[in-house]
Amino acid sequence: MPEVTVHPRLLSTARAGFGAVVLAAGISGAALLFFPGSTGSFFSWGLGPPPLAALVGGLYLASSIVFGYAMRLDWFGIRSLLAAALGLTAPTMVATLIHLDVFDFGRWQAWAWLALFVSAPPFWAGLLWAGPRPDRSRRRSYGMGRALLAVVLFTLAVVMWAAPEAASELLPYDMAGLGGRFFGSWLVFLGVMAAWSAFRPGQSLPTLALAAYPAGALVAGLRSFSDLKPGSGRIAYLVFLAVLAVTFAAAGGREAGRRETA
């Protein structure tokens, strides 16, 4: 890693943001995962159907793990997460503004959601812009499999954003409007992580994310299995998530071993 100076306040600000995500995502994720049919009473908006609410809960719980792990890393170890967080929050902000009609602004949760997703994109973008960049000439290799995964994720995100009702035919969830576009924003987040892992191989955080988020989605799918669309598609969906989680967990173990022996 290049010898550069990172202002301590910059790193501490990023870690404070990560800590806020750990707390908020942990609480929200547990509530959504265990009470997916009651989002209208405690969440910022009536996220549904219940399997989609459980899915978001699983993703939030994965976030509490990933962002918590990031708090122990140095600046160059967290840049992937800053970029991915921007990739999640910027389109979510746009989707929120498009679908303001789904929010009940007589409730504080709606205002909290709006404030969060209006302020988060400039926060993550500002951190990325203010911090130093690594010497790109030092890295020439890339992972083809992870690059292809990034392309697939970005493509699915575009489809989900353009036509969430039609895109939900690909998944065992019924999605529409804000719910579908919010899920599409999560696909952007994972696409950024996959692309970063492809072109910056060896970093632990993207690999952890690519294992943790499918694992969180898998837990949510098992939690709401009876509510998923019937048929073989739901089995294939869960198997796919399990394969992704195990594959990247194993890859993370191998990468950790190489770092220890380097």
Secondary structure, DSSP 8 states (H G I E B T S, - for coil): -------HHHHHHHHHHHHHHHHHHHHHHHHHHH-GGGHHHHSSS---SHHHHHHHHHHHHHHHHHHHHHTTS-HHHHHHHHHHHHHHHHHHHHHHHHTGGG--TTSHHHHHHHHHHHHHHHHHHHHHHHS----GGG-----HHHHHHHHHHHHHHHHHHH-HHHHGGGSSS---HHHHHHHHHHHHHHHHHHHHHHHSTT-HHHHHHHHHHHHHHHHHHHHTGGGS-SSHHHHHHHHHHHHHHHHHHHHHHHHHHHHHH-
